């Protein structure tokens, strides 16, 4: 890369709340936000646990300027999460944007500020959709497609579709913060966040922008999305007497699956010279990025063969771009979902890349604490990795015992000498990403 890129702001949004501080505190303390599903009635699901954000933890109206609040009525949950994460990231980076103060000069010229956000295939609100569908029944009481097309669909709320298009996350964020630089939306399941980061890196590298908001968000805690994930077989069964907080056990021999969460995160990435000119203190440098595609025999990425080499290839390519090697990696932040076949593929990749060091390089896991936030999951990992590098600290790990050949078992938070962290993500679609983050002061100092 021709331009050094640094992370100057991080804005995760999880079941613990908005911003890095509540998430970081929970991770250090080894707390989990996974509880019984409360958002809807779930007796028909084998998995009745999720990481839900409490109603009082986030108010979308406070995340946008007063002049924009009328638009929150056309924001689905995923959009709300992205807008909240953007506000947190912009504040954390110390930026002035139109969304912060419309009367002041923006820190980054709008035409030099890009935005790339990973999104999911958003499910419509069941009550909203069924309220219109019930008006399209025929004489036999069954759904009638002709009645739907003849007028029943008009019973959907005005601008209904604009609530659920995946690009609406980036759309609202760019309008609120007046990001007029290159913008894009990527929908590749759990790989979406890091793929968006890769897009931002390329935009800054080719001098099409000086800074970007990047990351992803998704909220699958609704009946339709929850049902889809149950059909995949990726969710852990949760019995009535199970402790929901202990269900997700990444890399454990008794792992049974994952649970869903709502959230994600946005980061502010900048050209190093732009950050230096405004006196910003970076969390970390982004020195390597790569992506590959795994072969999935089921064609949709539900089954990733443990011997698949694509994830390891992504990690090696990212290390090559960073100009470093496996001996220089001090921690790994994987997907760590608790889905046995996915964990096995990730473990194989980590051992292939790190070799004899695999058993001693600490693994940082987030899904046991905040659930699998799908398109937002990678951004949470990137935010946590950046905070690890800044604070020179590793968070606690929970739930896992007996991990084979990996440093992934239960452990308390501890201080650590961290120079470089590898963040890797596999995904339901088979896409893989690898990102190398480097301690901000490391470049030019060994």
Secondary structure, 3 states (H helix, E strand, C coil): CCCCEEEEEEEEEECCEECHHHHHHHHHHCCCCEEECCCCCCCCCCCCEEECCCHHHCCHHHCCCHHHHHHHHHCCHHHHHHHHHHHHHHHHHCCCCCCCCCCCCCCCCHHHEEEEEECCCCCCCHHHHHHHHHHHECCCCCECHHHHHHCHHHHCCCCHHHHCCCCHHHHHHHHHHCCCCCEEEECCHHHHHHHHHHHHHHHHHCCCCCEEEEEEEEECCCHHHHHHHHHHCCECCCCCCCCHHHCCCCCCCCCCCECEEEEEEEEEEEEHHHHHHCCCCCCEEEEEEEEEECCCCCCCCCCCCCCCCHHHHHHHHHHHHHCCCHHHCCEEECCCCCCHHHHHHHHHHHHHHHHHHHHCCEEECCHHHHCECHHHHHHHHHHHHHHHHHHCEECCECCCCCCCCCECCCECCEECCCCEEEEEECCCCCEEEEEEEEECCCCCCC
